[in-house]
Amino acid sequence: MATVLMAAAPVMAAPAQERRAQPQDAQIRDSTAQPAEVEQEQTQDGTPLSEEAPGDDVVVTGLRESLKRAVDIKRAAPNIVDSIVADDIGKLPDQNIAEAIQRIPGVTISRDNGEGQFITVRGLGPAFSTALYNGRILATENQGREFSFDILPAELINRVDVSKTPTASQVEGGIASTVDMYTARPFDFGRTKFVVSGQANYDKLRGKASPQASGLFSTTFDDNRFGILVAGSFIDRKIEGRRLFTDGWEANQNLDFNKDGTPELRGVSIPTYVEYGVNSTSRKRLSGLATLQWKPTDTLQLTLDGLYSKLDVNDDNKVFFVFGSPSDVTAATVDENNTVTSYTGIASGPTITNQVRPRLAKTYQAGFNAQWDPTSQVSAFVDLSWSKATDDTGGNQAWFESNLATPSYSPAAVKFNLSRDGLPVYSGLGDILDTSNARAGYLTLEGVSVADEIYQVNSQVKYQADAGIFRGLTVGANYSDRKKKRSSFKTPDVLQSVFSGIRYPQSLFGEPADARDFFDVGMFPNGFPAYSVGDLQEYLLSDAAINATTDPAATRAALAANGGGFGAVLIPSNSGSAQERTIGTFVQASFGGDFGSRSWSGNVGVRFTKTDVTSRGFGQEILSITTPPGLDPIVNLSPAQPITAKGSYAEILPSANFKIDVAKDLVFQAAVAKTLTRATLSDLLLIRNINPRARERAITDGNPDLKPMIGWNYDAALTWYLDRASFLSVALFQKDLSDLSETVTSTVQILGLDFRRTRPENVGDRTYRGIEFSGQYTFTGLPAPLDGLGVQANVSLVEPDATTYNVVGFYEKGPLQFRMAYNYRNSYEQTQAGNRGQPVNVAAYGIWDASLNYALNDNFTVFAQALNLFNEKTFTYSVFEERTITYETYGPRFALGVRANF
């Protein structure tokens, strides 16, 4: 099975679907263990997991001890689970939860502003993994089901379990994995605990330091029968990114240079839009949690907890771009892939915009858990929870552009070529710092707001037995009511281009965007002009700007009808909601015994789930499409009419897990299960998005009739436990997927015009196979000081084309702890129909991180961290690497801080 990375003191819980941890719990217990075994788990040679083997002179703490606890979790789990556990309270090995999870075999991540956000497990995307918070589904601010792991600070999470094989007791939803994030509880400590940490973060590209702090306080009263824990975290990162973006390449184009009707080049791929962005961003997150625990009797424990997290990402992207069409080209060259590598002629002048793309996310959760253990053999719990997440970006995104073309500028003389690194470069643009003739272009406020709300009830009763091979029976039921709402906003069409062509005063332009070293493209030796959306809006609403428009009276009327400004209004046809009501029940039997001197255990269960879906939206017909001279087309729609669609489905999901000690310290595990992943919530919406631009005409529809995607999973793993902290493992898996939801593209005709229509459909069947190798080793047998060395490594190979590997080297001796990590993911195809309807490929990515800790005494530790040490870039392209789509970096980041533990 796969590696477990960093672990900590044994204070965490077993999965909430089976049992909330008790204060005395040291690690996850195998549910097939006999009652006597549950009291104190043992190694193969009989040594209690909570103690060192006889004869050990030194009690090991810190990182070394955490690795041992991690192996304990791995070995005792009833299914195939990988875990990452903090080696101190609230101290995961990475600054970000997603960046910590990527150390697990088969897990890769995608980033937002250079920070880990989504995970992909065994080649399956973010929607195929279910994210739980203390055993409960956590609402997400995204339009789909995928969970943003940067919402929660790593300082509040003590352990993350990634279940790669399910049990019947786990809530369904993750074909790839179930990821459960656990926080500490006051009864975990049984005494007063206070931890505080502060650090300064430095992002190299921005060149600024920013603060980060966290703290935790926990205490118990009344002879440890009542406890309270509060924790909080704050960060205000100042970062800067550089991004080159082409919005894809137009494929199969014929280039007729002299317009004689006979193309000189046929079937070529050419970029018709390229932007260069310098994004100064702040990421501010404030998070907190509180937990109350009460044990009124020896058999009853009550827990009440709450979570709040607010993440504000305020992008301020200064962008320089050009655009055109294949018909503008008067000369070109191509390579062996029919990719245009140079051309002459373009439609636009040099253009700039202030692109504002905030992310304004809030997440809440409140829960109550009652755990009842009336006897040593019977236990039960009821768990109630509510969760809500919002992203209020609707109307807060902005695009305000300006054409910088001077009177002497000639678009026909502009030349395009590829740089020595294969990136798009333009020349012949004139003096791009000359803003004397800068004129207004297209403008809009826009964005999509999302609200996700979940009510959940989980209950379970477990009976542990000792009747031959029968070891226990668990039954349970769950209910959830989830509603995802999407609200799309945009400035009314009549205002988006009404100011086009008016001259901007020089006072609007501030300091040029610092793009002097922009990926060595050499286009901006002194940067490029920049301004702010706020300043532009203020000027455009002035009499001077309004009087400069073609029809000032009509402009004033349009502004007045929109409340006196550019405020975005709701787009009914592109807004809607999807509600799911789900009930589930399960039964799971556990077994165990001996084959001679070798122990075996397993569980067999079945889960039934039924889901009712209601999608609500607005229907609007396209009445006409008008194109004012020199402006973008305007779509005229009929009045919005509410529409509703309903659906229902039920599934029976069997599962089985088995493990056996085939030899001393050699454990074999096998599992088979039927799983499901429900359709992405955004795909279930009754929505329609329309793009009427002549060369981009497209309609995107939702589909409320989507069925869940089904997977039959087959797993096997063999693990050799070399010692308490070391192991070698190999795991095989196969996932047979059916009813995959994929985007289907067709051509529809509306008002005599052809539109490319995309709509999700259940059309795909696919099989994923893979193998994972993992291990960790501590070199305790070497002479001092080399006995502090250790290594962790894993590699995952997934058909058809996914390869990931991790290597972590560490050293811990006395007060010193050092860790160096490398993570690699190979290139892969992200989608077959992405930008401009063409495939999108993600290039290989490898990143180095390092950390250093030094304990000044028992209470104080100083630390330093470095992430993305060598400034690795993220790079996407279409089919061939010279067809760049995105080339982006946020640079290395460093941290220096101090931690106090009392």
SENU-589177 format. One record per residue (C-alpha): residue in one letter; x, y, z. Coordinates in steps of 0.05 Angstrom, whole numbers, plus 5000, padded with zeros to 4 digits. Example, Ala and Ser with C-alpha at 12.3 -4.5 7.8 and 13.67 -1.06 7.14 Angstrom:
REM residues 2
A524649105156 S527349795143 
This chain:
REM residues 902
M500050005000 A502050714993 T506551115038 V504651495100 L508552125105 M508752535168 A505252325232 A504452565302 A502752405373 P496751935376 V491152425387 M486852345325 A480351985311 A478151385272 P473851545212 A467451885237 Q463051395199 E465650845245 R467251175312 R469651825341 A476251755376 Q476551705451 P481952035494 Q485651385504 D485951225430 A492951195402 Q491351055330 I486150785283 R483750105307 D482349535261 S474849435267 T475948685262 A480348665324 Q477848315386 P475948745445 A482348575482 E486348775421 V482849445416 E485149625485 Q492349595463 E494549485391 Q500849075383 T506248965331 Q507648285301 D512548125357 G507548325411 T510549005428 P505049505446 L504650065394 S504750585449 E511450345476 E518450225452 A520849515443 P524349215505 G531549405509 D530850095477 D534650595519 V531951225487 V524651445480 V524251765412 T519852385402 G518652885346 L519252685274 R521951995287 E516151835334 S511152135285 L513551655231 K512351075277 R505351305292 A504051375218 V506150655206 D501550445264 I495650775228 K497450445163 R498249755193 A491949765236 A487050055185 P481649575160 N482149845089 I487650145046 V489050835074 D494651335067 S495451865121 I499052505133 V499352705206 A502353315238 D508653185279 D506253705329 I499554025343 G497354385280 K504054275246 L503153905180 P509553805140 D507354315087 Q504255005091 N498154795051 I493754175059 A493754024984 E501254094981 A501853595039 I497053105006 Q501153104941 R506552704978 I501852104978 P502651614920 G498051744862 V496052444885 T497453064844 I495053784854 S493154394813 R494755084838 D491355764844 N496156354848 G501755854859 E498355534919 G495554824919 Q487954804911 F485154174879 I487453444881 T487452894829 V487952174854 R490151594810 G488751984747 L481652184766 G480152924774 P477953324835 A470553164828 F472052414838 S474652504910 T470052654969 A472753155020 L470553065092 Y471853505152 N471653085216 G467652565178 R462653055148 I461953305077 L464254025074 A460754515029 T465054824974 E464955514942 N466355204874 Q460955104822 G461954344824 R463453844879 E470953934879 F473654184945 S478654754950 F483954525000 D486755235006 I480355445042 L482755125106 P489555305137 A494254735150 E495154985221 L488054775240 I488754065213 N492253515251 R491252925205 V488952775135 D486852065115 V486251875042 S482051235036 K483550904970 T478850324983 P472050445015 T468250075068 A460750035069 S460650495130 Q463751065090 V459051565057 E459151454982 G461551944930 G468951844918 I470851354863 A478051584868 S478551694943 T475451965006 V479552505039 D478052625113 M481153215149 Y481353175225 T482253715277 A484353625350 R479253545406 P480153775479 F479553055505 D485452865461 F490053225510 G486853135578 R490453755603 T491454485585 K495054595520 F497255255487 V500755305421 V502255955383 S506156075319 G508256685280 Q512056765215 A513857245160 N512757005089 Y516857285031 D514757194959 K520657334914 L516957614854 R512958104895 G518958274938 K514758385001 A514258045068 S507357875096 P504857625164 Q502156945184 A499956725254 S496156155287 G494455925356 L490955375394 F488455335466 S485454725497 T483654545569 T479254065609 F475354145673 D471453735723 D476253145725 N476853145649 R469353095639 F468753775604 G473454075553 I474054675508 L478654805449 V479355425406 A484155535348 G485256065297 S489556245238 F490956885198 I495057005136 D495757605090 R500357405033 K502757914983 I504657554919 E505757694846 G504857264785 R506857284712 R502456944661 L502556874586 F495856634558 T493556504487 D486456244498 G488255664453 W490055584380 E485155594322 A486254944285 N485154734213 Q485755444186 N487155614113 L491556234103 D490556614038 F496057144039 N494157533976 K486657413981 D486257093912 G481956513936 T487656013937 P490555894007 E498155864010 L497755454075 R492354954093 G490154624158 V494755034202 S494055204276 I494955934294 P494156364357 T489456954348 Y489657234419 V495657294465 E495957654532 Y501657814579 G499557924651 V502958184714 N498458004772 S499558334840 T495357924888 S493657894961 R491157254993 K488057405060 R485056845101 L482056865170 S479956195200 G477655945267 L474555345301 A471755185369 T470054525402 L466354355466 Q466353655495 W462453385554 K462452695584 P456352685631 T457351935644 D462751425632 T458851165571 L456351815539 Q460552345505 L457652975472 T461553415423 L459454085394 D464054425344 G464154985293 L468555235237 Y469255905201 S473956075145 K474156695101 L478856735041 D479557365000 V483857324938 N484258004905 D487457944837 D489658594805 N492158354737 K495358864691 V494758564621 F497758734553 F494558364494 V493658334419 F488557964376 G486757844304 S484257314257 P487256844205 S484657314150 D489357864174 V495657464159 T499657654098 A505657194108 A507156594153 T511655994166 V509755324196 D513554744227 E512853994216 N506653984260 N503154504217 T503854994274 V504755724253 T511455934280 S511556644251 Y506757094214 T505657814193 G499358214201 I494258284257 A487558644268 S488458994335 G492959524362 P496959404426 T491559364479 I491659374555 T486559204608 N485859184683 Q483258484694 V480358394764 R478757684784 P477457634859 R475657014898 L471357194959 A469956544994 K466856395061 T465955715092 Y462055515154 Q460554865190 A457054695255 G456154005283 F453753595342 N455952885358 A453452415411 Q457751795423 W454751245468 D458750645491 P454050265538 T458549635540 S465349425517 Q462049085457 V456649585437 S457650305413 A453450805375 F453551515352 V449052045321 D452252615283 L448453245260 S451753785219 W450554395175 S455454695126 K455155285080 A460055585030 T459456204987 D463556574935 D460957274924 T464757454861 G458557594819 G459258304793 N466058384826 Q470258154767 A472258674717 W475158764647 F476459484624 E480759534562 S484260084523 N487360084454 L494160434453 A494960474377 T498161134356 P496261474290 S502561194257 Y501360474280 S500559964225 P497359294244 A499459004177 A506759094198 V506258714264 K510258074266 F509257454308 N514456924323 L516356424376 S521856594426 R527856144440 D523555824494 G517755724446 L513456284474 P509356774430 V512857444417 Y510458054378 S514458604346 G512759224306 L507759464358 G510660164361 D512060544425 I507460174473 L508860674529 D505761234488 T498761324517 S497261984482 N492161644436 A489561124484 R482260994473 A476860614510 G474859924487 Y470359374513 L468659394587 T464558984635 L463458794708 E461658064713 G462457424753 V458856834782 S456756784854 V455956094885 A452255864948 D452755144973 E448954905034 I448754205064 Y444653905122 Q447053215144 V445152665193 N449552055204 S448151495253 Q451450835268 V451050245316 K456849755323 Y457149085358 Q463848755371 A463848005381 D468547435394 A464846855364 G469646455321 I471446835259 F465547325267 R468347955299 G462948475293 L457048785258 T455949525241 V449449825215 G447950555200 A443851065163 N445051755135 Y441052325105 S443452955069 D440053545036 R444753944991 K443154554949 K448054894902 K446055564872 R449455934816 S448056664800 S451356974739 F452157724732 K454558184677 T454158924657 P448359024609 D450358944536 V448459654518 L453859934565 Q459459454547 S461759824484 V458160494487 F464660854507 S468960514454 G473460994418 I473461574468 R480261834488 Y482961694558 P486462284593 Q493762174612 S492262274685 L488961584688 F495461214675 G499761044734 E506460694740 P507760204683 A506859474698 D513659174714 A514358664658 R521658794643 D523758074654 F517357754629 F519857044612 D525357354569 V520557514512 G523958194506 M517458574490 F517259034550 P524159324566 N520759884605 G514259524623 F507459714593 P502160224612 A497360074669 Y491360374705 S485960154755 V478759964741 G476460434796 D479661044764 L476860864696 Q469760784722 E470161454757 Y472461804693 L467461444647 L461661674690 S463862404685 D460662904637 A467062954597 A466962214580 I459462164569 N459462764523 A464962444482 T460561844464 T456761794398 D449961944431 P450862264500 A443362274514 A442761524499 T448861394542 R445961774601 A439361404593 A442860724591 L446860894654 A440661154690 A436860514673 N442560124705 G442660514770 G447461044746 G453560604734 F456459974704 G453659504757 A452758784735 V445658504731 L443257794738 I443357364675 P437356904688 S438856414632 N445856294660 S443556224732 G440055664770 S440455154826 A440954414837 Q438454064900 E440053354921 R436452974976 T440052324992 I438451765040 G443051175053 T443550555096 F448950035105 V450749395139 Q457849145149 A460448505180 S467548425205 F471347765209 G478047535234 G482046925253 D488546545245 F491646125191 G496445745235 S500846295265 R498546815215 S492747285230 W487547515180 S481748005181 G476648305135 N469948635127 V464248545078 G458549035071 V453349345027 R450850055023 F444250284992 T443451004970 K437751374937 T438152084910 D432752564887 V435053144844 T431353794830 S434254304782 R431354994775 G433055544725 F430156034675 G428455914602 Q429756464551 E429356424475 I434256784429 L429857294393 S435257644353 I442657804349 T444658504330 T451658774317 P452659524324 P458059804278 G464959634305 L462159324368 D460858624395 P454258274378 I448458364426 V443757774441 N436557964451 L432757454494 S425557334510 P423057464582 A425656944632 Q420856394650 P422155944711 I423255214694 T424254594737 A426853894722 K426853294770 G430352634771 S431752044817 Y436351444821 A438450904870 E444550464875 I446849854915 L454249894931 P457649254957 S464749264984 A469748785015 N476648875047 F481448315067 K488448285097 I492947735122 D499847675152 V502947235098 A509547225136 K512647565195 D511848325183 L509248195113 V501948405103 F497648285042 Q491248685030 A485848614977 A479348994965 V473649024916 A468049534916 K462749864874 T462950614882 L459651224851 T461051954840 R455152394828 A454852864769 T458353534779 L453153994809 S454454554758 D452954054702 L446153904732 L443954634726 L438654874677 I443255414649 R445355674581 N451356114566 I451556444497 N457656724460 P455157084397 R461957314370 A462357134296 R468456684299 E467056414369 R459556264366 A458155774422 I452655554469 T454055184534 D448254814566 G447354424631 N444053744635 P439553574695 D438552864670 L445752644684 K446451994721 P451851834772 M458451564747 I459650844770 G466250504786 W468149794802 N474749824841 Y479749264850 D485749354895 A491448934922 A497449144965 L503448794996 T507249145051 W513648935087 Y514549275154 L522049305164 D521549615234 R516950065273 A518350665227 S520450335161 F516749955107 L516649775033 S510149704995 V507249564927 A499949664908 L496049484845 F489249764826 Q484149764771 K477950204764 D472650024713 L468450644702 S461850714667 D456951284653 L462651784654 S460252494644 E463752804584 T462653434544 V459253294478 T459953804422 S455053884365 T452954424317 V446154754323 Q443055294279 I439655894311 L436856464269 G440656184210 L447356194246 D451555594266 F453355534339 R458055034371 R453854724427 T457154364486 R453253964537 P455253434588 E452752734573 N453552034604 V457351734545 G463951484571 D466650814595 R473950764615 T478750324653 Y484450584696 R490050114718 G496050284759 I501550074805 E504550444864 F511250334899 S512650664965 G517050625026 Q520450985082 Y526750825122 T530151115182 F537550975186 T537750855261 G543150325252 L548350815227 P553451115275 A551951795304 P550652315278 L548451955214 D543151565253 G538552175246 L537852075171 G531551825138 V528251775070 Q521251705041 A519651554969 N513951334924 V512351274851 S505451184818 L504350934747 V497250994720 E494950784651 P494751084602 D499651654616 A500051874689 T506651824728 T508052164794 Y513552074845 N515952384910 V522652364945 V523452635016 G529952645053 F530152845126 Y534852895185 E532952935259 K537952935315 G537253295380 P534253985369 L535453985294 Q530453765241 F531453855167 R527053625109 M527953665033 A522453434986 Y521553364911 N514953224877 Y514153064803 R508252964756 N509052784683 S505353124625 Y498252914610 E492053104570 Q487253514612 T481453524563 Q480153364491 A475853974478 G478354584515 N480455274491 R477955394420 G475154684421 Q482154384419 P485753904467 V489154194528 N495553864553 V499053984619 A506653964617 A510953584666 Y511953934732 G517253824787 I517954244850 W522954274907 D521054464978 A525254495042 S524354635116 L528954715176 N526854695250 Y531154825310 A528554725381 L531455255427 N528554885487 D522454475506 N517755055491 F520655465433 T522555265362 V524955705305 F523755485234 A524955665162 Q521355425099 A522555475024 L517355284971 N518455224897 L525855344908 F527755344834 N521755734807 E518355184769 K513155444719 T506255154703 F505455044629 T499454824587 Y499254734512 S495054434457 V497653774428 F504654034413 E508954434462 E509955014414 R502455144419 T502655494486 I496055614523 T498655824592 Y505655954618 E505556194689 T509556284753 Y508656584822 G515956474839 P519356184901 R516656344971 F520256335037 A518156355110 L521756485176 G518156405242 V517856185314 R513355685349 A511655645423 N508555025455 F506254995527 
